[in-house]
Structures are given as C-alpha cells and as structure tokens.
Amino acid sequence: MSKSLFIDACFGRPTSRTPIWLMRQAGRYMAEYRAIRKDVDFWTLCKTPELCCEVTLQPINAFGLDAAIIFSDLLVSLPPSGFDVEFIKGRGPVVHDPITKASDIDKLRPVDASDQLAYVGEAVSQTVAALPDDVPLIGFAGAPFTLASYLVEGGSSKQFMKAKAFIHQEPEAARILFDHLTEVTIDLLNLQIEKGAKAVQIFDSWAGCLDPEDYAIWGAAYTKRIVDAVRRPDIPVIVFPKGTGTYIDLVAGTGADVVGVDWTLPLDQARAKVGPQVALQGNLDPGRLLSPWPQLARSIDRVLDAAGDGTGHIFNLGHGIYQYTPVDNVKRLVDYVQTTSGLRRERTT
C-alpha cells in the first residue's frame, strides 16, 4: 500500500473509498485562475513554472482532491518540433504553416525535452515540493494521433478529414511524423517522472474519430510504445482516448495500468470489455456538473454503482471541466464522492 488512495486504486489495490481528481481541474471555471490569466497570456503561463505550480495547486487547496495534474498543454512539444502554435480567443490553438503534404515532414526538428521543455520539468519539481505527501502529481502528454491531428488540420476539427486523408494517402510520411511524436512524448513523460511525477496520463483526445482498424494502427500501436518506454514498477500509466468505447479492449491492450473512460460507456460495460487486470478512470459527463444538485447527486451515484465494489476505480469526468461550471457543484461533487464511496464499501463488508 502507498500513502495515496489514487496510486493504490491505479494498481487495483483495495482502498477505503474511491479517489477523485478531475480532468482540467485547474482552469477557467475558477476565479483564482481567471485572476492570473488577466495578467499573462496562455503560453506565458505554461512557460512560467512558478505560475504553473500556483495554478496546479488551486483546485487542491479549494476542493481537497486526491491527485493533482500539472498545469501545461498537450501542444507544448509542437513549437520545438518546428511548428508555431498560437492560442486565439474563440478559436483555440492554431498551428501556423501546418502539414499539408508529405514533404512538409522535412520541417520537423529534433526535440531535446530536457532542454527545450525544461520549463515543464521545473514546474513539476516545484509542484511536487509544494503538494501534501498524500497528493501525488500526475504528469501528462499528448498521444501521437492527437498531436498529428493538430499539425495536419492546423487546429481543432470536427471531422478530422485532413488528418485521416494524410495517414491513408501518405502513410510513409505519416509514420515518420508519428515516430517523431512518439519519441517526443516518451521523452516528455520521462522528464516529468524524473522530476517527481507519481503517475502519467497519455491524452488521445481525438482518437474516437478513427475506426477500430485505424485506431489499432495509428493509435494503440504508438501508445503501447509510449507505455512500454515510460513504465516503472511504482508509476501508473493512464491512457485516455476519448470516444473509443466501442473498442476499449484495444485501449486496454496498450498495457496501460489505467484506462480512462468517457461518458458514452457505462463503467460496468467497460469492465466487462477490458477484464479485471486494468483500473478504470471516469466517467461523469462534464455537462452533469451544470445540473441542480439533486440531479447531479443521482448522476454521481450511477457512476459509483457502475463501478461495482469500487476496486480499481478512480472517479473522474469523461472529459475536461466546462469553463462555466459552478464552483460549488465541483466542491459538492468531491465531498460527495469522498464521503459516500467509503460508506458504500462499509455496507458491503
């Protein structure tokens, strides 16, 4: 057993209650975060370790969550790879001069994560030092398909047809691109582990746009390489590929210790598909946090019920917190899970 309920749950060990943390738990829904953003732009925030540490701690101090996740962005590895990224209000990230043809792969530049992404490592170091001993820090990075999607689409997309066309029409160039992104992600995750992160999560936010065959080739295969390269006996690896519920068995096949589940697949069905060997993380719909409390409480109960006896379950959302979420609902969610999940277990023992 460890000092952390979260770490124990990641490895399927018995816990006295269900641990909880929330994707995007530090962000625009919190007044403390908005106050910092008044003075700095997003990239400046990401590249200033002291501010990243402060923002990472805000939800821990406010809600008493069971794990923290370092404040950063999925796209930090793209500028050193040779592609400028700008965050534009109302549009999100925009990749300037994106990949539109096979020869654009020549613009890729080698990345020395320990140097060019040192600010992420320093933010991890400072945050680990500031957190309570029983609250582990999660490091994270983007999966190759999601990162490649931004590079090819030039930003966010609804259908990802440019990205799909690229992997089908230019498979050799796509492999070079995915190999590069895989190695950068491995180096970035290892950097965060070396600086004190106690768990890491691989985000594949756009994996669900792929059919099962393409996910096996362009998602799971590369994710497995990353999992294998960063695995430590005591550092759980979480894989969260949004929208992959119908082929979540392929996700489990990456060797991840924990599979993140979005809100489209009940946890009992996810458990039936992946078996008992991996932990599950999720999976309240973030939209439910906009509900009146009686409705929200029933939604939380449904997630806890679907998790069975709670072994190997980390409570989370099915994606990140919506920016207009009432802060009080987040506090009540955390308190409710931490209180009632323990009582449920007492009743079953």
N, C-alpha and C positions, 0 to 999 in steps of 0.2 A: 504494500500500500504506500501511496505517496502522501505528501501534505495537501494535495489538490484533488478535490472531487472531480474536477474536469479531466485531469490526466487519468485518474482511475477509470472513469467512465469511457474514455477513449480506448482503453485497453480491455474493456469488458469486465473490469473488476467490480465487485459489489460496492455500492455506495449507499449512504444513509438517506440520500434524497437525490433528485435529478439536478445536475448542474445546469446553469443557464448563462449563455452570452448571446449577443445579437449582432448579426452582420450589419455593418455601418452604424454601430452603436455610438460612435463619435461622429457628429455631423450636424447638418443644418437645422434639425429639429430642436437642438439645444441652444438656449440663449448664450451660454458661455462660448460656444463655438462661433456663433454669429458675431459676437463681440470681437473675437480675434480676427475673423475674416474682414471686418471693417477696415483693418489697417494693413492687411497683406493679401496679395493675390494667391491663388491656389498653389502654383508652382513654388512660390517663395515659402509658403507654409510647409510644403512637402520637403523642401531642401533645408529647412531650419530645424535641426534636431531638438533644440530646447522647446520650440513650439509644438513639434510633433509629440514630444513627451507630455507636454501640458494637455494637449487635446486628447491624447490616448487615455489619460487619467481622468478626464472629466466625467465620463459615464461610470467609471469605477467608484469615484467619490460620491456621485449622485445616487447610484442605484445598488451598489454592493454586488455587482455581477461576479461570476465565478471565474472569469477569464477576461483578459484584455487582448485586443488585437492592435498591432502597431498602426498608427495613422500613416498612411502612404497612399500610393495609387498603383493600379495594375500596370500603368504605361510607363513607369519610371525607366524601364530598360530600353525604350524606343529611341529617345534622343541620342544616347551614346551609341546606339546601333546605326545611327546615320539619318534618322528621320525626326524632324522637328514636330513637336506636339504643342498645340495651343488650346487652352480651355476657354471657350467662348460662351458667354452668358446666353442661355436659351438654346444652345446647340450642343453643349458638352465638348468632349475632346475632338479636335480637328487635326488630322495628320497632314501637314503640308507636303506637297510633291509625293503623293503616295505611290505604291507599286501598281503599275498599270500593264506592264509587260514583263516577259521573262528577264530581259536584260537589266531591268531595274534592280534585280537582286545584287548586281555589282555595286550598288550603293551601300550595301551592308558593311559595317565596320566592326572589327573585333571589340569586345567589351571586357574590360578589367573591372569586375564588380567591386573588388576590394578598394579600388581607386575611384572609379567614376561613379560608383553608387555608395561610396563610403558614408555619405550622409544618412543613408538608411541604417547602416550598421551602427553609427553613432547614436541615432535615435533609439534603436533597440537597447543599446548599452545603458543610456540614461534612464530609459523607462523601466528596465529590469531593476535597476538600483532603487527606483522610487516606488515600485509596487510592493504591497504586502507579500510576505513569503508564501502565502497560500493562494495567491492570484497569479497564475502563470501568464506569460506573454506569448501570443501567437504571432508568428511571422507569416508573410504570405507573398505570393507572386502569381502572375497570370499564366495560364496554360498556353501552349503554342498556338492552338487553333484560334483562341480568342484574340491573342496578340496579333496574329497574322490577319485576322479579320479587320482589325483597325487599320493595319498597314495597307491592305488592299482596298478596303471600302473608303478609306480616307476619314473615317469616323464611325459613328454608330450607324446601324442599319436595321431595317425591319425584315428583309428577306435574305440578305447576305448573298445575293446572286453573283456579285463580283468575286467574292471570296470562293464561292463554290465553282464558278467558272475557272478560276485560276488553278485550283487543285486538280480539276479534270482536264483542262486544256494544256496546262504547263506543269505536269507532275514532277519533272526533274528539277525545275526551278523551285517548285513548292517544297520539295524535300530539302533542298539547300536552305531555304528560309526556315523551315520547321526545325532542322538540325541546329541552326544558329539560335533560334529562340529557345529551344530545349536546353542548350548549354548555358545560355544566359540565365534562364530560370533556375537551373541547378545551382549555379554559382551564387545567385542572389539569395536563394533559400539557405544554402550552406553558410553564407556570410551571416545571415540573421541567427542561425543556430549557434555559430561560433561566438556571436556577441551576446548570447544568453536567452534566445527564444526557446521556450519549452515545448512548443508544438509549431507546425507549419500547415498552412492551408493553400491548396492549389485551386485557384478560381478558373473555371472554364465557363464563363457567363453565357457564351453563345453556342455552346456545344449542342443544345437542343435543336438547332436548325439543321443538323446533319441526320441523315438516315442511319440506321444501325450499322450498315456496312461501312459507310464513310466514317462514322464515329470510331469504329474498331481500328481503321487505318490511320485517320488523321487526328483522332482524339485519344483513345485509350492507349494505343501503342506508345505514343510520345509521353503521355502522362505516366505510364509504367516506367519508362526510362528515368523520369524525374524521381518517382517514388523510390526506385532502387538506388539512385545515386545520393539521396539525402537521408535514407533510413538510418536511424540509430536505435539501439535497444530501448531507450527511455524517452524518445522523442516521437510522439504520434504524428502521423501524416494524414491530413484530412484532404479529401478530394471533393470539390463541389462543382459538378457540371449541371448547370440549370437546364431543365427541360428534357432530361434523359430518363424519365421514369419508366418508359416502356422497355428500355433496355438497360436498366440499372444493374443487371447482372454483369454487363460488360464493364461498368464502372467498378464494381467490386473486384473484377479480375485484374485491375491495375495493381493490386496488392496494398491498397490504402488501408490504414488502420480504421479510418472513419469515412463513411460516405455521407455527404450532405444531400438531403432530400428536399426538393421544393414542395410547394403546397398542392401540386396536382396528383400526388401519390400518397395515400394514407400509409402511415408507418408500419401498420401490420402487414400490408401488402408488400411494402419494401422489404420487410424482414423475411417474408416468405420467398421473395425472389433472390435475396443475397445470402440467406442462411445465417447461422449464429456466429460466424467467425469474425464479422466486422461490426463495429459500433455504428449507430445511425445518429445523424445530427439533423434537427429540424423540428417541425416544419410548418409553423403557423404562418398563414398568409399575412404579409405585412398590412394588407388592407383591413384585416380584422382589428388592427390597433386603432382604427378610426371609429369602431363601434362603441355604442354605450356599454358601460361596464357589465351589466348582466349578460349581454350577448357575447362580449369578449371572454368572460369567465367560462361560458359554455364552450366556446371555441378552444380555449386552453385545455379544458377537461377532455375534449375529443382527442387532442394530440397526446395527452398523457395516457388516456385509455388505450389508444392505438399502439403505444409503446410497451404494452404488456406490463410486466413487473418492473420495468424501468431500467433493468440491467443493460449496460451498453447503450444508453441513450443520453444525448446532450440536447437540451431544449434550445431551439434557435428559431429564427424565422426561415421562410422558404426563399427569401432574398433579402436585400437590404431595407432598412427602415425608410419609409417615405418621409420626405422632408417636412410635411405638415402634420406629422403625428403628434398628438397631445402628449406632453412630457408626463403628465400624471398617469396616463394609460401605460406608459413604459414602466413607471415605478410600480404600479399595481400588478402588472404582469410579472415582474421579477419577484416581488413579495409573494404573490400567489403561488408561483411555481416552487419557490424555495420552501414555502410553508406546507402546501397541500401534498406535494410529491412525497415528502417524508411521512406524512400521516397515512397516505395510501399504502406505503410499504409496511408500516406498523400493523395495519389491518390485515395484511396478507402473510404475516409471520407469526 
